[in-house]
Amino acid sequence: MMNLIGSTSERSRFFNERIILQLIRQYPDISRQEISAYTKLSAQTISVISSALIERNLIVSEGKVKGKRGQPQKKLNLNDSGAYGVGVNVDRDFISVALVNFGGKCIYQIEERISFPGENNAKAIVAKLVEKAADFLGNDWFKVQGIGLSRPDYMGEWTERLGINSKSDVVEGLDYWNGSQFEDWLEGEFSLPVMRENDAQAAALCELFFSTQPLEHIFYLYMSTAVGGCIIENGECLNGTHGAAGQFGLLYTKTGKFGERVLEALSLTSLQRFLMSTYNRTLDDLDENSDSGLIYEWAKSVAVEVLPAFVALLALTNPSEVRVGGRMPAWMIVPFIMALSEALSDEPLLTVPSIQPARYARYSGALGAAVLPLYERFAPQTSILKLKM
């Protein structure tokens, strides 16, 4: 796990604060004495930092830890209403906005479907949806730490492979998303700092930040119009040289039956194609009580196609767990995981990790985006220690 031992140097005081917050998140009802044991920081340092966090309404001190020797210790917990994050997820076929509180609960979520949102439509929809989120939060809006934006990489590419109408005016409109103009507009429109990540990494950060157990070696598989991924190593997302580590979708499939690359074969687009061509049905038609067999049927065929990519992934990253999230409903994720696990079990040289639905599964793009400002402001990232004070 990430090293949660604190440092006594002046330049790492912010890091120590974030370590304490993360420990309180992972171990509810923890005491100052227990935090000191975890971090190796002095009791005085813990007292000063925790008192400051209480004063800022980020944590609360309540009750007492029972069964301990010596002076009873107060329990420390997060104040769920101490801070909030707003998330905006822009995808190829919809826009969604979410509000997440400091405790990790999605308290508001709204979306609007639109095919390939261009600049003007995206601005109008996002402005409307964020205003609705602000109205919902009311007087607590000042506690919002920022706006996170998540969207797919290569928004204007792969349109033909994903079976999308690639009219020239639509594709040219998507070129807008290659730059940072939208983030600049968003920051000016709402006077809040804006952070952006691709949708897979944002979803993985949501899983990481709000996990009640330390996450060490995890691969996050993000299922959407196309598929993406993110590698979590030692409690942080692995970025790579150019921030593109974990681009699982760019790997090639076995025969190309469902698409040349994993991003098109293992996706909601692929599932939609299968349902239409085989049963003349759409995703919206499916019922979780009777149609899980259809998902398994598709997943069984697709698993054969993406098996070489998964073998490469497991051989190179050796994760302890694969978590599956994105825009696929939880009831669809279960038969998909079953088919994938069966395919991987036939590989005798592999140690197959646990494959589980993500804790924050469906709509994790928007939830992940909402986490970005909270992660930036409160997570114990090792990069903080490299900053020059």
C-alpha positions in Angstrom: 0.0 0.0 0.0 1.0 3.6 -0.2 3.4 4.5 2.6 1.2 6.3 5.2 4.1 7.1 7.5 4.3 10.8 8.0 7.3 13.1 7.8 8.4 15.7 10.3 9.9 18.0 7.6 8.2 21.4 7.2 7.7 20.9 3.4 5.5 17.8 4.0 3.0 19.3 6.5 0.3 19.2 3.8 1.1 15.6 3.1 0.8 14.7 6.8 -2.7 16.4 6.9 -3.8 14.3 3.9 -2.4 11.1 5.4 -4.5 11.7 8.5 -7.6 12.4 6.4 -7.0 9.2 4.4 -6.6 7.1 7.6 -9.8 8.5 9.0 -11.5 7.7 5.8 -10.2 4.1 5.8 -10.7 3.5 9.5 -13.8 5.2 10.9 -13.8 5.8 14.6 -10.0 5.9 14.7 -8.3 7.7 17.6 -5.5 10.2 17.6 -3.4 7.6 19.4 -4.0 5.0 16.7 -3.2 7.6 14.0 0.1 8.3 15.7 0.9 4.5 15.7 0.2 4.3 12.0 2.1 7.4 10.9 4.9 7.5 13.5 4.1 11.2 14.0 4.2 12.7 17.5 1.0 13.0 19.5 1.4 16.8 19.5 1.6 16.9 15.7 -1.5 14.7 15.4 -3.3 16.9 17.9 -2.5 20.1 16.1 -3.5 18.8 12.6 -6.7 17.1 13.8 -7.7 20.2 15.7 -7.2 22.2 12.6 -9.3 19.8 10.5 -12.1 19.9 13.1 -12.0 23.7 13.0 -12.3 23.5 9.2 -15.3 21.2 9.5 -13.6 18.4 7.6 -13.7 15.9 10.5 -15.7 15.5 13.7 -14.7 14.2 17.1 -17.3 12.1 18.8 -17.8 9.4 21.4 -14.9 7.6 22.9 -12.9 4.5 22.0 -13.7 1.8 24.5 -11.5 -0.9 25.8 -8.3 1.0 25.6 -5.8 1.4 28.4 -5.2 4.8 29.9 -7.2 8.0 29.0 -10.2 7.2 26.8 -9.6 8.6 23.3 -12.1 10.5 21.2 -13.2 8.9 17.9 -12.4 10.8 14.7 -14.6 10.6 11.6 -15.1 12.5 8.4 -17.7 15.2 8.2 -19.6 14.1 5.1 -20.9 17.7 4.5 -17.4 19.2 5.0 -16.6 19.4 1.3 -18.1 18.6 -2.1 -17.0 17.9 -5.6 -18.8 18.6 -8.8 -18.3 16.2 -11.8 -19.0 16.7 -15.5 -18.7 13.7 -17.8 -18.8 14.3 -21.5 -19.1 11.2 -23.7 -19.9 10.6 -27.3 -23.6 10.1 -26.6 -24.5 11.9 -23.4 -23.4 14.5 -20.8 -23.9 13.9 -17.0 -23.2 15.9 -13.9 -22.8 14.5 -10.3 -22.3 15.9 -6.8 -20.2 13.8 -4.4 -19.9 14.6 -0.7 -16.7 14.2 1.4 -17.8 10.8 2.6 -18.1 9.4 -0.9 -21.8 9.5 -1.4 -23.3 10.6 -4.6 -26.0 13.0 -3.5 -27.1 14.3 -6.9 -26.8 13.0 -10.4 -28.4 14.2 -13.7 -27.8 13.4 -17.3 -28.9 14.4 -20.8 -28.4 12.3 -23.9 -26.9 14.0 -27.0 -25.0 12.5 -29.9 -21.5 13.9 -30.3 -21.8 17.2 -28.3 -20.1 20.1 -30.1 -19.0 23.2 -28.3 -22.2 25.2 -28.2 -24.5 22.3 -27.2 -22.0 21.1 -24.6 -21.8 24.5 -23.0 -25.5 25.0 -22.9 -26.2 21.6 -21.4 -23.4 21.7 -18.9 -24.3 25.2 -17.7 -27.9 24.0 -17.2 -27.0 20.8 -15.4 -24.4 22.4 -13.1 -26.9 25.2 -12.2 -29.4 22.5 -11.2 -26.7 20.8 -9.0 -25.9 24.2 -7.4 -29.6 24.7 -6.7 -29.7 21.3 -5.1 -26.7 22.0 -2.8 -28.0 25.5 -1.9 -26.2 27.3 0.8 -23.4 24.7 0.9 -22.2 25.5 -2.6 -19.3 27.5 -1.1 -17.9 24.1 0.1 -17.4 22.9 -3.4 -13.7 22.3 -4.0 -13.8 22.5 -7.7 -15.2 21.0 -10.9 -13.9 17.8 -12.3 -14.2 17.0 -16.0 -13.9 13.5 -17.5 -14.2 12.6 -21.1 -12.7 9.9 -23.4 -9.4 10.3 -25.0 -9.6 10.3 -28.8 -13.1 11.7 -28.7 -13.1 12.5 -32.4 -11.4 9.3 -33.5 -12.6 5.7 -34.0 -16.0 6.9 -35.1 -16.3 4.5 -38.0 -15.0 1.5 -36.0 -17.5 2.3 -33.3 -20.3 2.2 -35.9 -21.0 5.9 -35.5 -22.2 8.3 -38.2 -19.0 10.1 -39.0 -20.4 13.0 -41.1 -17.7 15.5 -41.7 -19.4 18.3 -39.8 -19.8 16.1 -36.7 -16.2 14.9 -36.8 -14.9 18.5 -37.3 -17.0 19.6 -34.3 -15.3 16.9 -32.2 -11.9 18.4 -32.9 -12.9 21.0 -30.3 -12.3 18.4 -27.6 -8.6 18.0 -28.5 -7.7 21.1 -26.6 -8.5 22.7 -23.3 -11.0 25.4 -24.4 -13.9 23.7 -22.6 -12.0 23.5 -19.3 -11.1 27.2 -19.6 -14.8 28.1 -20.3 -16.0 26.0 -17.4 -13.6 27.6 -15.0 -14.6 31.1 -16.1 -18.3 30.3 -16.1 -18.5 29.0 -12.5 -15.4 30.7 -10.9 -14.1 27.3 -9.6 -10.9 25.4 -10.4 -11.3 22.8 -13.0 -9.4 19.5 -13.3 -9.6 17.0 -16.2 -8.8 13.3 -16.7 -9.9 10.7 -19.1 -13.1 8.9 -18.0 -11.3 5.6 -17.1 -8.7 7.3 -14.8 -11.3 9.5 -13.2 -13.5 6.4 -12.4 -10.4 4.6 -11.0 -9.6 7.6 -8.8 -13.1 7.5 -7.4 -12.6 3.9 -6.5 -9.2 4.6 -5.0 -10.1 7.7 -3.0 -13.2 6.4 -1.4 -12.1 2.9 -0.7 -12.3 1.8 2.9 -9.4 -0.5 2.3 -6.0 0.4 0.8 -5.8 -0.4 -2.9 -2.4 -1.6 -4.0 -2.3 -3.5 -7.3 -5.6 -3.0 -9.1 -6.6 -2.8 -12.8 -9.7 -0.7 -13.4 -11.7 -1.7 -16.6 -14.0 1.1 -17.8 -16.9 0.0 -20.0 -18.5 2.7 -22.1 -19.1 3.5 -25.7 -15.5 2.3 -26.1 -13.5 0.7 -23.4 -10.6 2.1 -21.3 -8.5 1.2 -18.3 -6.3 2.5 -15.5 -3.6 0.8 -13.4 -3.5 1.5 -9.7 -0.1 0.8 -8.2 0.7 1.3 -4.5 -2.3 3.5 -3.9 -1.9 5.8 -6.9 -2.9 5.8 -10.5 0.0 4.9 -12.8 0.3 7.7 -15.4 3.3 6.8 -17.6 5.5 9.2 -19.5 2.7 11.0 -21.3 -0.2 10.3 -19.0 -1.4 7.4 -21.2 -0.6 4.4 -19.1 -3.4 1.8 -18.9 -4.8 2.3 -22.4 -6.1 -1.2 -22.5 -8.5 -0.5 -25.4 -5.6 0.1 -27.8 -4.5 -3.6 -27.6 -5.5 -5.8 -30.5 -8.1 -8.6 -30.5 -7.6 -12.2 -31.5 -9.3 -12.3 -34.9 -11.1 -9.0 -35.3 -14.6 -10.6 -35.2 -15.9 -7.8 -33.0 -13.4 -5.2 -34.0 -9.7 -4.9 -34.6 -9.0 -3.4 -31.2 -10.3 -4.1 -27.7 -11.8 -0.6 -27.4 -14.4 -1.5 -30.0 -14.9 -5.3 -29.2 -15.3 -5.0 -25.5 -17.7 -2.1 -25.3 -21.4 -1.1 -25.0 -21.2 -0.4 -28.7 -20.2 -4.0 -29.4 -23.0 -5.3 -27.0 -25.6 -3.1 -28.8 -24.5 -4.5 -32.2 -24.8 -8.0 -30.9 -28.3 -7.5 -29.5 -29.6 -5.8 -32.7 -28.1 -8.4 -35.1 -29.0 -11.4 -33.1 -32.2 -10.5 -31.3 -33.3 -7.2 -32.8 -33.2 -5.6 -29.4 -31.5 -2.7 -27.8 -29.8 -2.1 -24.5 -32.7 0.0 -23.3 -35.0 -3.0 -24.0 -33.2 -5.4 -21.6 -34.6 -6.5 -18.3 -32.3 -7.5 -15.4 -34.6 -10.2 -14.2 -34.7 -12.1 -17.5 -31.9 -11.0 -19.8 -28.6 -11.7 -18.0 -28.2 -14.8 -20.3 -28.0 -12.5 -23.3 -25.1 -10.6 -21.7 -23.4 -13.8 -20.9 -23.8 -15.0 -24.5 -22.2 -11.9 -25.9 -19.5 -11.9 -23.2 -18.6 -15.5 -23.9 -17.8 -14.8 -27.5 -16.1 -11.5 -26.8 -13.9 -13.1 -24.1 -12.3 -15.3 -26.7 -11.4 -12.2 -28.8 -10.0 -10.1 -25.9 -8.2 -13.0 -24.1 -4.8 -12.3 -25.6 -5.0 -8.7 -24.4 -6.0 -9.8 -20.9 -3.2 -12.3 -20.8 -0.8 -9.5 -21.7 -2.3 -7.3 -19.1 -2.0 -9.8 -16.3 1.5 -10.9 -17.3 2.8 -7.4 -17.3 1.0 -5.8 -14.4 0.2 -8.8 -12.2 -2.8 -7.1 -10.5 -4.3 -8.5 -7.3 -7.8 -7.5 -8.5 -9.6 -6.3 -11.6 -12.5 -4.0 -11.0 -15.1 -3.4 -13.7 -17.1 -0.2 -13.9 -18.2 2.5 -16.3 -21.6 2.9 -17.8 -22.6 -0.8 -17.8 -25.3 -1.5 -15.2 -24.1 -3.7 -12.3 -26.5 -6.6 -13.3 -24.7 -6.7 -16.7 -21.3 -6.6 -15.2 -21.9 -9.9 -13.3 -22.4 -12.2 -16.3 -19.6 -10.4 -18.1 -17.2 -11.2 -15.3 -18.4 -14.8 -15.2 -17.5 -15.3 -18.9 -14.2 -13.5 -18.6 -13.2 -15.5 -15.5 -14.0 -18.8 -17.3 -11.9 -17.8 -20.3 -8.9 -16.8 -18.1 -9.1 -20.0 -16.0 -8.1 -22.0 -19.1 -4.7 -20.2 -19.1 -2.5 -22.6 -17.0 0.4 -20.3 -16.5 -1.6 -17.4 -15.2 -2.6 -16.6 -11.6 -6.0 -15.1 -12.3 -6.9 -12.2 -10.0 -10.2 -11.6 -8.4 -12.5 -9.8 -10.9 -15.2 -7.8 -9.2 -17.7 -5.0 -10.0 -16.4 -1.7 -9.0 -17.8 -0.2 -5.9 -18.8 2.8 -7.9 -19.9 1.1 -11.0 -22.5 2.7 -13.3 -22.1 6.4 -14.1 -18.6 6.3 -12.6 -17.4 8.7 -15.2 -19.4 11.6 -13.6 -18.7 10.3 -10.1 -15.0 10.0 -10.9 -15.0 13.5 -12.3 -16.6 14.8 -9.1 -13.8 13.2 -7.1 -11.1 14.9 -9.0 -11.2 18.2 -7.0 -11.4 16.3 -3.8 -8.5 14.0 -4.8 -6.5 17.0 -5.8 -7.2 18.9 -2.6 -7.1 16.1 0.0 -5.4 12.8 -1.2 -1.9 12.0 0.0 -0.2 12.0 -3.4 3.5 11.4 -3.3 4.0 14.2 -5.8 3.3 16.7 -3.0 6.6 15.7 -1.4 8.4 16.8 -4.6 7.1 20.3 -4.5 9.5 23.0 -3.7 8.2 25.0 -0.7 
